Amino acid sequence: MIAGGFGVGKTTAVGAVSEITPLRTEEYLTESSVPVDSLDGVEAKTTTTVAFDFGRLTLPDAPVPLELYLFGAPGQERFLGLWHDLARGAIGAVVLVDTRRLESSFDAISFFEDNDLPFIVANNVFDGAARFHPEQIRAALDLDPHVPVLTCDARNPDHVAGALITLVQHALSSTAPRPFTTFQDAR
């Protein structure tokens, strides 16, 4: 999963790295969304994901060849139920954060902590935004020391692929208990 708050770059990240034309469920923001979708810090945003984004990335040269199915989750709290569906079977999540609006990241981080799903934090660098060291971001988000924190430009395929590889490595080394991961396990 690629998750995070509203407007942090999830759709951009999926699109940057997907080897297939990504499925996008973007819709224009309307007057009806004004009370629930704060545009503070993202005033130029005109669309939002209303279901999820989907892409695919094959990593044939990884230590174990991988084919990753990428699901970009919608960032608004009203879609949290969908996150449970997207997380089922996921190996983990990249939580994209925007240091100009760190508070928008708390729900995503809490979700993955509460569901014992491995995650990493990737600070999406926005033009004109102040740059912070990963340890400063870790402290500001009150993350456990084992959670990888890195810097990522969601527009750059190499950065996004690097974040995904970091996630896979972290998930493989994670000893956190996992809920069932397939429908077969649920029986």
Contacts in CASP RR format, 6 or more apart in sequence:
PFRMAT RR
TARGET T0000
AUTHOR 0000-0000-0000
METHOD contacts of the structure
MODEL  1
MIAGGFGVGKTTAVGAVSEITPLRTEEYLTESSVPVDSLDGVEAKTTTTV
AFDFGRLTLPDAPVPLELYLFGAPGQERFLGLWHDLARGAIGAVVLVDTR
RLESSFDAISFFEDNDLPFIVANNVFDGAARFHPEQIRAALDLDPHVPVL
TCDARNPDHVAGALITLVQHALSSTAPRPFTTFQDAR
1 70 0 8 1.000
1 71 0 8 1.000
1 72 0 8 1.000
1 73 0 8 1.000
1 83 0 8 1.000
1 86 0 8 1.000
1 87 0 8 1.000
1 90 0 8 1.000
1 92 0 8 1.000
1 93 0 8 1.000
1 94 0 8 1.000
2 10 0 8 1.000
2 13 0 8 1.000
2 14 0 8 1.000
2 53 0 8 1.000
2 70 0 8 1.000
2 71 0 8 1.000
2 72 0 8 1.000
2 73 0 8 1.000
2 93 0 8 1.000
2 94 0 8 1.000
2 96 0 8 1.000
3 10 0 8 1.000
3 72 0 8 1.000
3 73 0 8 1.000
3 75 0 8 1.000
3 83 0 8 1.000
3 93 0 8 1.000
3 94 0 8 1.000
3 95 0 8 1.000
3 96 0 8 1.000
3 108 0 8 1.000
3 111 0 8 1.000
3 112 0 8 1.000
3 119 0 8 1.000
4 10 0 8 1.000
4 73 0 8 1.000
4 75 0 8 1.000
4 95 0 8 1.000
4 96 0 8 1.000
4 97 0 8 1.000
4 104 0 8 1.000
4 105 0 8 1.000
4 107 0 8 1.000
4 108 0 8 1.000
5 75 0 8 1.000
5 76 0 8 1.000
5 96 0 8 1.000
5 98 0 8 1.000
5 101 0 8 1.000
5 104 0 8 1.000
5 105 0 8 1.000
5 107 0 8 1.000
5 108 0 8 1.000
6 37 0 8 1.000
6 38 0 8 1.000
6 42 0 8 1.000
6 48 0 8 1.000
6 75 0 8 1.000
6 76 0 8 1.000
6 104 0 8 1.000
7 42 0 8 1.000
7 45 0 8 1.000
7 48 0 8 1.000
7 75 0 8 1.000
7 98 0 8 1.000
7 104 0 8 1.000
8 75 0 8 1.000
8 96 0 8 1.000
8 97 0 8 1.000
8 98 0 8 1.000
8 101 0 8 1.000
8 104 0 8 1.000
8 105 0 8 1.000
8 124 0 8 1.000
9 96 0 8 1.000
9 98 0 8 1.000
9 124 0 8 1.000
9 154 0 8 1.000
10 49 0 8 1.000
10 53 0 8 1.000
10 72 0 8 1.000
10 73 0 8 1.000
10 75 0 8 1.000
10 96 0 8 1.000
10 154 0 8 1.000
11 24 0 8 1.000
11 26 0 8 1.000
11 49 0 8 1.000
11 53 0 8 1.000
11 72 0 8 1.000
12 154 0 8 1.000
12 155 0 8 1.000
13 72 0 8 1.000
13 94 0 8 1.000
13 96 0 8 1.000
13 124 0 8 1.000
13 152 0 8 1.000
13 154 0 8 1.000
13 160 0 8 1.000
13 163 0 8 1.000
14 22 0 8 1.000
14 53 0 8 1.000
14 54 0 8 1.000
14 55 0 8 1.000
14 70 0 8 1.000
14 72 0 8 1.000
15 22 0 8 1.000
15 53 0 8 1.000
15 55 0 8 1.000
16 154 0 8 1.000
16 155 0 8 1.000
16 156 0 8 1.000
16 157 0 8 1.000
16 159 0 8 1.000
16 160 0 8 1.000
17 57 0 8 1.000
17 70 0 8 1.000
17 157 0 8 1.000
17 160 0 8 1.000
17 161 0 8 1.000
17 164 0 8 1.000
18 55 0 8 1.000
18 56 0 8 1.000
18 57 0 8 1.000
18 70 0 8 1.000
19 55 0 8 1.000
19 56 0 8 1.000
19 57 0 8 1.000
19 58 0 8 1.000
20 55 0 8 1.000
20 56 0 8 1.000
22 53 0 8 1.000
22 54 0 8 1.000
22 55 0 8 1.000
22 70 0 8 1.000
23 53 0 8 1.000
23 54 0 8 1.000
23 55 0 8 1.000
24 49 0 8 1.000
24 53 0 8 1.000
25 49 0 8 1.000
25 50 0 8 1.000
25 51 0 8 1.000
25 52 0 8 1.000
25 53 0 8 1.000
26 47 0 8 1.000
26 48 0 8 1.000
26 49 0 8 1.000
26 50 0 8 1.000
27 47 0 8 1.000
27 48 0 8 1.000
27 50 0 8 1.000
28 46 0 8 1.000
28 47 0 8 1.000
29 37 0 8 1.000
29 39 0 8 1.000
29 45 0 8 1.000
29 46 0 8 1.000
29 47 0 8 1.000
29 48 0 8 1.000
33 48 0 8 1.000
36 76 0 8 1.000
36 78 0 8 1.000
37 48 0 8 1.000
37 76 0 8 1.000
39 45 0 8 1.000
40 101 0 8 1.000
41 100 0 8 1.000
41 101 0 8 1.000
42 101 0 8 1.000
48 74 0 8 1.000
48 75 0 8 1.000
48 76 0 8 1.000
49 72 0 8 1.000
49 73 0 8 1.000
49 74 0 8 1.000
49 75 0 8 1.000
50 74 0 8 1.000
51 74 0 8 1.000
51 82 0 8 1.000
52 71 0 8 1.000
52 72 0 8 1.000
52 73 0 8 1.000
52 74 0 8 1.000
52 82 0 8 1.000
52 86 0 8 1.000
53 70 0 8 1.000
53 71 0 8 1.000
53 72 0 8 1.000
54 69 0 8 1.000
54 70 0 8 1.000
54 71 0 8 1.000
54 72 0 8 1.000
55 69 0 8 1.000
55 70 0 8 1.000
55 71 0 8 1.000
56 67 0 8 1.000
56 68 0 8 1.000
56 69 0 8 1.000
56 70 0 8 1.000
57 67 0 8 1.000
57 68 0 8 1.000
57 70 0 8 1.000
57 161 0 8 1.000
57 164 0 8 1.000
58 65 0 8 1.000
58 66 0 8 1.000
58 67 0 8 1.000
58 68 0 8 1.000
59 65 0 8 1.000
59 66 0 8 1.000
59 67 0 8 1.000
59 68 0 8 1.000
59 161 0 8 1.000
59 164 0 8 1.000
59 165 0 8 1.000
62 165 0 8 1.000
62 168 0 8 1.000
66 168 0 8 1.000
68 164 0 8 1.000
68 168 0 8 1.000
70 164 0 8 1.000
71 86 0 8 1.000
71 90 0 8 1.000
72 86 0 8 1.000
73 79 0 8 1.000
73 82 0 8 1.000
73 83 0 8 1.000
73 86 0 8 1.000
73 108 0 8 1.000
74 82 0 8 1.000
75 108 0 8 1.000
77 107 0 8 1.000
80 107 0 8 1.000
80 111 0 8 1.000
83 111 0 8 1.000
84 115 0 8 1.000
87 93 0 8 1.000
87 111 0 8 1.000
87 112 0 8 1.000
87 115 0 8 1.000
87 117 0 8 1.000
88 180 0 8 1.000
88 181 0 8 1.000
89 181 0 8 1.000
89 182 0 8 1.000
90 117 0 8 1.000
90 181 0 8 1.000
91 118 0 8 1.000
91 167 0 8 1.000
91 168 0 8 1.000
91 171 0 8 1.000
92 112 0 8 1.000
92 117 0 8 1.000
92 118 0 8 1.000
92 119 0 8 1.000
92 167 0 8 1.000
92 171 0 8 1.000
93 108 0 8 1.000
93 112 0 8 1.000
93 117 0 8 1.000
93 118 0 8 1.000
93 119 0 8 1.000
93 120 0 8 1.000
93 167 0 8 1.000
94 119 0 8 1.000
94 120 0 8 1.000
94 122 0 8 1.000
94 152 0 8 1.000
94 163 0 8 1.000
94 164 0 8 1.000
94 167 0 8 1.000
95 105 0 8 1.000
95 108 0 8 1.000
95 109 0 8 1.000
95 112 0 8 1.000
95 119 0 8 1.000
95 120 0 8 1.000
95 121 0 8 1.000
95 122 0 8 1.000
96 122 0 8 1.000
96 123 0 8 1.000
96 124 0 8 1.000
96 152 0 8 1.000
96 154 0 8 1.000
97 104 0 8 1.000
97 105 0 8 1.000
97 121 0 8 1.000
97 122 0 8 1.000
97 123 0 8 1.000
97 124 0 8 1.000
97 137 0 8 1.000
97 141 0 8 1.000
98 104 0 8 1.000
98 105 0 8 1.000
98 123 0 8 1.000
98 124 0 8 1.000
98 126 0 8 1.000
98 129 0 8 1.000
99 123 0 8 1.000
99 129 0 8 1.000
99 130 0 8 1.000
99 132 0 8 1.000
99 137 0 8 1.000
99 140 0 8 1.000
100 126 0 8 1.000
100 129 0 8 1.000
100 130 0 8 1.000
102 137 0 8 1.000
102 140 0 8 1.000
102 141 0 8 1.000
105 121 0 8 1.000
105 141 0 8 1.000
106 141 0 8 1.000
109 119 0 8 1.000
109 121 0 8 1.000
109 141 0 8 1.000
109 143 0 8 1.000
112 118 0 8 1.000
112 119 0 8 1.000
113 119 0 8 1.000
115 179 0 8 1.000
116 176 0 8 1.000
116 177 0 8 1.000
116 178 0 8 1.000
116 179 0 8 1.000
117 176 0 8 1.000
117 178 0 8 1.000
118 167 0 8 1.000
118 170 0 8 1.000
118 171 0 8 1.000
118 174 0 8 1.000
118 176 0 8 1.000
119 147 0 8 1.000
119 167 0 8 1.000
119 170 0 8 1.000
120 147 0 8 1.000
120 148 0 8 1.000
120 149 0 8 1.000
120 150 0 8 1.000
120 163 0 8 1.000
120 166 0 8 1.000
120 167 0 8 1.000
120 170 0 8 1.000
121 137 0 8 1.000
121 138 0 8 1.000
121 141 0 8 1.000
121 143 0 8 1.000
121 147 0 8 1.000
121 148 0 8 1.000
121 149 0 8 1.000
121 150 0 8 1.000
122 149 0 8 1.000
122 150 0 8 1.000
122 151 0 8 1.000
122 152 0 8 1.000
122 163 0 8 1.000
123 132 0 8 1.000
123 134 0 8 1.000
123 137 0 8 1.000
123 149 0 8 1.000
123 150 0 8 1.000
123 151 0 8 1.000
123 152 0 8 1.000
124 152 0 8 1.000
124 153 0 8 1.000
124 154 0 8 1.000
125 131 0 8 1.000
125 151 0 8 1.000
125 152 0 8 1.000
125 153 0 8 1.000
131 151 0 8 1.000
132 140 0 8 1.000
134 149 0 8 1.000
134 150 0 8 1.000
134 151 0 8 1.000
135 149 0 8 1.000
137 149 0 8 1.000
138 145 0 8 1.000
138 147 0 8 1.000
138 149 0 8 1.000
143 149 0 8 1.000
147 170 0 8 1.000
148 166 0 8 1.000
148 167 0 8 1.000
148 170 0 8 1.000
150 163 0 8 1.000
150 166 0 8 1.000
151 159 0 8 1.000
152 159 0 8 1.000
152 160 0 8 1.000
152 162 0 8 1.000
152 163 0 8 1.000
153 159 0 8 1.000
154 160 0 8 1.000
180 186 0 8 1.000
END
